[in-house]
Amino acid sequence: MKRIKLIISSAIICLAISTTACSDDNKKERQIYPDIEDVAKEHAQQFSNTSLSKMQIQHKLFEVRAHEQDLRDANMNKEADYYIEMFTKHLNTINPSLAKEIEKK
């Protein structure tokens, strides 16, 4: 069921990006990929619950990587990179200790 949600999210992102004008200006990435940052932030917020078990954390991290892979499978590598960048940025804000642990691995 969660895999289906990830696929639907990816489809929505693809649609949003296809209707957005593209630019090579890195300063405008937020304008180009607004939905990607929103999805990344939402995924990072799922780690705000500090009572998650290690298995739940691992499962959610697999979902994040699955979402990244869905973007890459759609030949959206820049978008996948941006998604991971924004996920990491928001995770550092929401749960810095988890972010540091993930960076170690």
N, C-alpha and C positions, 0 to 999 in steps of 0.2 A: 504494500500500500504506500509506504514512504517512497519507494523507488518510483512509483507512478507520480507522486507529488513532485519529485525532483524532475522527472521528465516533463511534466506540465509546466513547472517553473522555467525549465530550459526553453521550452517552446515559446512561452510568453516573452522571455528575454530575447530570443531570436527575432520574434515579431517586432518587439520594441526597437531593437537595434536596426532591423531592416528598414524601419520607417524614420530613423534618425539620421540626419546628415553626418557624415564622417569627416574628421579632421585629423591631421597629423600633429596638431598642437597638443602636447602632453598636458598643458595647463587646462585644457578644456575636457579632459577625460570624464570628469564628473558630469558634464553636460552631454557627452556622447553616450556614456554608459550609466545613466542614473539608476536604472533598475538593477544593474549588477551590484552596485554599492548597496542598494536597499536590501537585496537578497543576502549579500555577504553580512551586512549588519544584523539582519534577522537571524541568520545562522549563528553568528557569534553570540547573540543575546541568549541563545539556548544554553549557553555555558554559564549564565549568570547564577543559576541554581547551584550553589556550592555543595549541596547534599547529593549530587549525582554520583553514582557508583563508578568505579573504573570501567566496568563493562558498558555502562550507559555513555560515558565519555568516549570510549573507543567506538561505539556504534555511531555516535553523532559525528565523530571525525571521519569515519568511513563515508557517511552521507555527504560531508563537505567534499571529500576527494571524489566521490561519485558525481557530484554536481560539476566539479572542475572537469572531470573526464567527459561528461556529457557535452560540455562546451567545446572541448578539444575534438571530440568525435564529430561535432558539427563544423569543424574547421574554423573555430573561433578562438584561436590560441591567444591573441592579444586580450580578448575578453576574459579568458580563463586566468591568465596572468593577473589581470586587474582584479578579478574576483578574489583570488588568493591574497593579493596585496591588501585589499580592503577587509577581508576576513581577518587577517593577521592584525591589521591596524585596530579594528574594533574589538577583537579579542584582547589585545593588550590593554585597552581601556576598561573592558568589562571584567576580565579575569586575568590580571597580569601574572599571577603565579602559574596558572595553567599554560598561558602563552609561553612563559620561560621554559616550562617543562617540555613543551612540544618542540621548541627551538633546539633543545639539547639533543633530541633524537634524530 
